[in-house]
Amino acid sequence: MIEIRWHGRGGQGAKTAALLLADVAFATGMHVQGFPEYGPERMGAPITAYNRLDAKPIRVHSNIYSPDFVVVVDESLVETVDVAAGIKKNGAIIINTGKEPSKVRKIFAKFPGDIYAIDARDISQRTVGKNLPNTPLLAAVVRVCGVMSEQEFIGNMEESFKHKFAAKPEVIEGNMAAIREAWKGAVRV
C-alpha cells in the first residue's frame, strides 16, 4: 500500500488533488482512499489531505501517521508545521518551491530520504494563467510514487477533466499542459 499525506492551505487545492489522485488511480483498477482533514478553518489556513492506494482492498480507515510520501503544496508551511513528521525512512518529500536545490535540502537537513522539488506555481501560472499548484503537483506525485505510467495518467486525467470541466472546455487545455510539463519537472535535490 502507498500512503500519501498532503500539506497545503485552504483554497490551494490539496484536497482536490488528493481526490483527483484517488479518481485516476481507481480508474486503473486500484483500491483507493482520498480524504481531507480540516475543521472550521477558512481560506489560507493549514489543511491536510490523505491518499491510500493499493492493489488489494484497503481495510484501514484512519489518518495517515507514517506516510510513504509527503506533498508540500505551500512551502511556507515548513516554518510552522512539521511536514516530515512520521514519514518512513525510505519515503520521499515532494515540495512546491522555486528555491535552489541546495536551499531545499537545508530545509529538510534531518530528513534522510529523497526530496523532490517542483515549481508548481510557475508551471500553473504559465499554463493555466493562475497560481493553482495542485495540478502540476499531482503529476509530480504520480511520477515520483510510480503508481501508473505517464500515458495512463495523462489519459485518465484528460477523461477526468472532460467530465469535471464539461461546461468550461477552455480549462482543460491549460491543465493538461501543466500535467505534461510537471511530469518531467520534479527534480531530486
N, C-alpha and C positions, 0 to 999 in steps of 0.2 A: 504494500500500500504506500502511496505517496501522499504526504501531508504537507500542506502549504498554509502559511499564515501571512496575511496581507496587513500592512500598516499604512493608513492614509488619514486624510482629514475628510470630514463630511463634505460632499459635493465634488470630490476629486475622482470618483468612480471606482474605488477599491471594491465596494460591494458589487457593483455592476460587473467588474472584471471577474470576480470570483464566480458570480452566477453564469457569466458567459463561458468561462472555462468549464464549468460543470455541464453546460449545454453541449459544447462541442465535443467534450470527452464522452458524454453519454451517446452522442451520435455515432461514435466509433465502437460502441458496444461495451464501454467501461461502466462500472458501477461508480456512482459519484455522490458527493455531497458538496454543496456550496451554500454558505450561510454567513451572515454578518453578526457582530456582537456590538451593540451600542444601546445606550439608554436614552434619556431625554436630550441628547446632545443636539446641537444646532450646526449649521453650516460652518465649517472650519474647525470643528472640534475633532480630536483624535478618535478614529474608529478602527476596529479590527474586523477582518473577514477571513474566512477559512475555506479550504478545499480538501477533500479526501478523494483520491482516485485509485481504483483497484480493479483488477480483472475479476475478482471474486466479490460476492455480496459484502457490504460493509455493515457490521453489526454494532459498531461503537457510535454513540450519539452524544458527544461532548465537545467542548472546545479543544483546541489542539495545543498541547503544552510542550511537546518535543517535535517540532516540525522538521521535515527534511529540507524545506526551502522557506525562506522569509523574503517577502517582497516589500520594499520600502517605496511607497508612492511619493511621499513628501520627505525629502532629506532633512528638513528642519526637525522632524520627529526624533532623530537620533540624539538630540540635545535633551529631550525630556522623557523619552520612552526607551526602555532597554529592549530594542527591537531584536537583539540577538539572544535574548533570554531563552534558555531551553533548547536552542537549535542543536541538532545532532552534530557530532564532531565531523562527520563526513558530509554534512549539509552544506548549503550554499545560500548566500545573501545576494539578492538582485536589487540594486538601488537605482532610483531615478535621480541622476545628477549630471551636471555638466563639468564637475571638478576633474582635475588631472588624476590619473590612476594612483599616483603615489600619495596624494592627499586623501583619496578614498580609503586606501589601505590603512593609513594612520587612524582614521575614524574608528576602524574595527581592529586595532592593533592586537587585541587579546583574542580575537576570533581566529582559530587555526584553519578553518575551512576556506572554500573558494568564495570569492566575491566577484560579482559581475556588475559593471556599471553601464548604464544606457541613458542618454539624454532624451528621455521620452517627451519632455516638454518641448524641446526644439523640434523633434520629429513631428509632433502633433501640430505645432504652430505652422510648420511648413506645409504639411499635407492636408490638415483639416481646417487650419486657419484660426484655431483656438488652443488654449492650454488644456488639453484633455489627455493626460498621460496614460490613462488606463488601457487604451487600445494598443499603443506601442509596447507597454509593459507586458500585456497579455502575450503578445508574440514572443517577447524575450523569455518569459517564464516557460512557455511551452517548449521552446528550443532548448533552454538550459535543463529543464526537467526531463526532456526526451520522451514525453508521453505520446507523441504522434509525429508523423513525418510532416515536413513543410507543406507538401502537396495536400495531404489530408487536412491539415489545419486550415490552410488557405481556402480550400473548397468548403469546409464546414462553416468557416466564418462568413464567407460570402453568402451562403444559404441563410445563415442566422441574420445577417444584416438585411437581406432582401425581405425577410419576414418582419424584422423589427422596424425597419425604416421604409415599409411599403408606401407610406404616404409622403416620404421625403427621399426619393431615389438619389438626389444630388449628394446626400450624405455618404452614400455607400462608397463612391469612388475615392474620396479622401481617406476614409477609414481603411480601405483596402490598400491604398498606397502606404499608409502608416504601418500596417501589418507587414507588408513586404520589406520595407526599409528596416523596420525594427528586428525582423527575424535575424538579420545579419549584424545588427547594431550593438548587441550586448558584448562588451569587452571584459575579458577576465583580467582583474587587476592584482 
